[in-house]
Amino acid sequence: MIPAGDGRHRGRRQFVLVASIFFVPLATALLLYFSAGWRPMVNAQGTLIDPPRPLAVAGVALADGRPAPPDVFLGHWSVVYPTNACNERTAGLLDELARVRAALDKDAGRVRRVLLHGGQCASFEFPSHDADLLVLAAAGPRGAAFRAQFPLAVDGGHGIYIVDPHGNLMMSYPAAGSARGLLKDLERLLRLSNIG
């Protein structure tokens, strides 16, 4: 016969062992997160801009020439393509971004495409299906300062960028061959986010 005290002692040890299975990893993660600044790896296809950079909108005009409002990037996830000139390559990339947006299906309305150019696209004819495209001109010294907020990407300085609904520049991609990775990241962001 096992003495009553031994049974309680064994039960207490088992309880502590089972509780430690749950609480030790949690305590370790919290300790690493708050004291050591450790962050889990994110399996992103693009390059995270850490910390995200708030965009200061100045020197930017809408397609009709009116100044862009300071909140032009607020409220939507924006896929931004900055370029110096509009040409066939620009049209091809905008078409590719339109396909990425369409592939988001029911979440497509949460994302918009933005073409940011240096003022040389006034005569460029956009296809009619580009009604959802926001065209911004950033010409002159103030416009150049605005465009400089987008870090140079590979592919000769051309890149694609994600701006979150709070107006923060948060991810970048090379302009060529990044549609699949961009789509995966947007799907993940839209699934995890309740903003925009």
C-alpha positions, 0 to 999 in steps of 0.5 A, spaced: 500 500 500 502 506 497 502 512 503 497 517 502 503 523 502 507 519 496 501 519 492 500 527 493 507 528 492 507 524 485 501 527 483 504 534 484 510 532 480 506 530 474 502 537 475 508 541 475 511 537 469 505 537 465 505 545 466 512 546 465 511 543 458 506 549 456 509 555 460 516 554 459 516 555 452 512 561 453 516 564 458 522 563 454 519 566 448 517 572 452 523 573 455 527 573 448 522 577 445 522 583 450 529 582 453 533 580 447 529 584 441 529 577 438 523 576 432 521 570 429 523 569 422 518 571 417 517 567 410 516 573 406 518 573 398 520 580 398 525 584 402 522 587 409 523 594 410 525 594 418 522 599 421 517 601 416 518 608 413 512 613 414 512 616 407 512 624 407 507 626 401 510 632 398 511 635 391 506 629 388 501 631 383 495 627 381 494 625 374 490 631 373 495 636 375 492 637 382 497 636 388 496 629 391 493 630 398 497 628 404 493 622 406 493 619 398 496 612 401 492 612 407 486 606 407 489 601 402 494 597 401 498 600 395 503 596 390 507 602 388 512 602 381 516 608 381 519 609 374 523 615 371 519 614 364 513 611 361 514 606 356 513 599 354 516 596 360 512 600 364 505 598 361 508 590 361 509 591 369 502 595 370 499 589 366 503 584 371 501 588 377 493 588 374 494 580 374 496 580 381 491 584 384 485 580 380 488 574 383 487 576 390 479 575 388 475 578 394 481 582 397 482 585 390 478 591 392 483 592 398 489 593 394 491 598 389 496 599 384 500 606 384 505 608 378 509 614 381 513 617 375 518 623 375 513 627 370 515 624 363 508 620 363 503 625 361 503 623 353 503 615 355 496 612 354 494 607 359 489 601 357 482 602 359 482 596 364 487 601 368 481 604 371 483 602 378 490 605 377 493 611 381 498 615 377 502 620 381 507 625 378 513 627 382 517 632 378 522 637 380 526 637 386 520 636 391 518 630 387 525 627 387 525 628 394 519 624 395 521 619 390 528 618 394 524 615 400 523 609 395 530 605 396 533 603 390 532 596 388 536 591 384 534 591 377 537 598 375 534 602 380 527 599 378 523 596 384 516 594 386 514 596 393 508 595 398 505 601 402 501 599 408 494 602 409 497 607 414 502 610 409 508 606 411 513 603 406 514 596 408 516 591 403 520 591 396 521 587 390 525 587 384 521 589 378 522 583 374 520 576 376 517 578 382 509 577 381 509 570 384 512 572 391 508 579 391 502 575 390 504 570 396 506 576 401 499 580 399 495 574 400 498 573 407 498 580 409 491 581 407 489 574 411 493 577 417 491 584 417 484 587 418 486 594 416 485 597 409 
